[in-house]
């Protein structure tokens, strides 16, 4: 059994203002758009309510900034892990470009300017979202498009609901905690999807090419297959105080060279730094998460979400399995978040999360389990600035870890004045709005 000593983490966010106040004041909401600030909290699929009048081409340039001061302690049975001290991590940043191309047609592009896994700038991906077909002719299929959204690009695709609440490199304003889930369903693949929303009911169907790194080279090991994903659910705001959402999602890939990315497709790295790094430098930028690396992956995720006044619950039940010819391994994930938001604008919150992943790499193999407890809180200083504090403990349990760096004792302590902590800075910024035609 392996135990990581509890970690105390503090997250502090601040906004870097890069434009004149007058330009910022002219900012308008784009069509069918999730606001990139506190107003986007608990927004999942973008609404089909057309609340913004199209007035020509507009360009929004914005970004995210996150800075962390970290302090953690860790140990294992081999006493082979590096000692972690207290200091700042490399700040992370995103560059976001959103363009209203036409009435009901919008483009999004995100670039990681700096991340844990890529210190250099790296394009995460982008997509085009189509909510109207006015570019074909006025009123074309409007009876269908009033309920339908078409999305095409190379970007994160809509499997599960957890990806709407996770931190995407420096964009941490929607995540009540600092880290993401242990089984972190997030990948950027070439995809196309159709979403239908009507009277609270939701349906998504889509396909990706299953590849994180795009290329056309075929070799003797190539067994490329497309990935099929989808979602069905119900989401309704019953009163000003009560909202209920329940969705079920699936993802299926049967290609041995295209099925491994769903839980390993985040190029930015985890939000916890140098976790499980050994004295022999046996570590990576994604430790703290778990990727079963199933080559023929079938995954299902169920997500309940309930909000009553300031109290909200979000949950995950997920099952990821391999094919029989690849060993029939399977892992399940359970997670529950309970959050209480308070203040005049619910700008303050207290939160707890418990997350467990357990299973076996192949059928009848020794069990591997990871469990994590997060307790924290936060403060939205403004709609664009968030400060967080988080206490986390994580354990690796089960005989499946024996003989590895994850095997260890069961030692715990209570944080005291000498314990280290972590500071993370996150911000959302808008830099430019083009009111008229722009030559690009």
Phi, psi and omega in degrees: 000136182243132180233133169266133177299148180305144180247140173250123183231138176240134179243127178235126182246146175215157185260131175262107182276117185245006180225164178292150182300327181295322178292317180299323183293339181275357184301136176238161178280137178283166176291137173047060193226139173272115181303140183269047178205197183301333178297340178272001179297135180062023169266128179256249173296144179294146185290154174270005176283119181271096186255359183236130179279133178286125181234031179103178182300131177224145181235129174246127175244125183213191182190177179227145179222134180221133178228138186234136165252122193239143169214119181223159170231144181209157179202158173217177184293330182276353185053044187248004183270147178292155174277132181257128179258196183248119178188180180275142170274167174299123177299149179245155183206147174240150168246124182244133175234124177235133185230126169276101186280322184199172179300112180083010180232123185226145177241143176230139176220132177235133176240130173279107180287324176206135180213170179298318185274332178231105179289336177273167178292144185208127180287118175292308180159183180198167181206163171247131178248127183244117178247350175219155177247033181297337180290342175279305169192153182304130177079007184295120179052034183295332177293334177270317185288344176293345177244354194241142175232133176248129181233132182222136176166193167240102189195184173293141182248165194271071169254124180073172178256346184295331183292342175284343186248359184274165171277130178251089188056247183278348179277093183243012188285341180265350183265120179289347179242182181271313181269169175264190183283162181295307168273099190260092183285099183198122177210154176247111182225157174295126187211165169216140182213157175236128179242132178239128178228126179206123175051040177093341180273145188226137174218136179228136172222136183201172180217142172238168175273002174077005187244131174280313179262114188277131174197165182248006182285132177245133177229187185295338182267356185291126174218063186279133176224149175288158174257135176252128178226161180190174182204142170228147181183183180221134183216117184215136172268099186288316176220180176298338185256342189235126173226140178226135177220138176216124181226155172230133184233157177218156178213127184226128173218130183247014178263132184289344178250009181224010186253009191255006193260347187303320180256012180218029185258004181273114182282350187275333184096167182285166181274353177257124192262135174062024176293134177063023174283127183265170178294338176268013179065036177268084180200173177212177185280002186241011181298151186100332172265178177218130176238112181293343178056040175289130184284328177241086192268133167236123184229142175229141178223131176245132184228110168270143175221126180227133176229124177231112188053235181270357183266129181222147178232134173229134184228162177224130159236125185222141176231124178239125185226158177257168179282163180299319182287349176256008174113354175060032176288160180202142174229142176244149178233134174236136178209144176218132176244132173238121187232135174243116181256135183214175188104169183301325180241025184051043183276350178245150177205153170241144188210151173220145179219137172235131188224127180229134171235129181214146179165199185218143182292320174228162184302133178069014174283163177303143183288139173242133179225140172232128175230146186220138175241128175240133173227129183195194179193174182200171182215120171277099180298319169220182177296341184252359185232131178229141174239136183229154168228141184214136170249131183221139169230140183224137181230143171252121184229161180104148183291348179294345178266356184301136179084002180245173179293346181276348179285139181188189182270185181240076183247132182229157174211161175265137180299138176232189185293340181270355181287152178277164172217178185234140175242127177241133178251132179225141176211158176238129180225145170248132186252327188208136168235126178266117183277337182230185181300138179236135173271122183246000000 
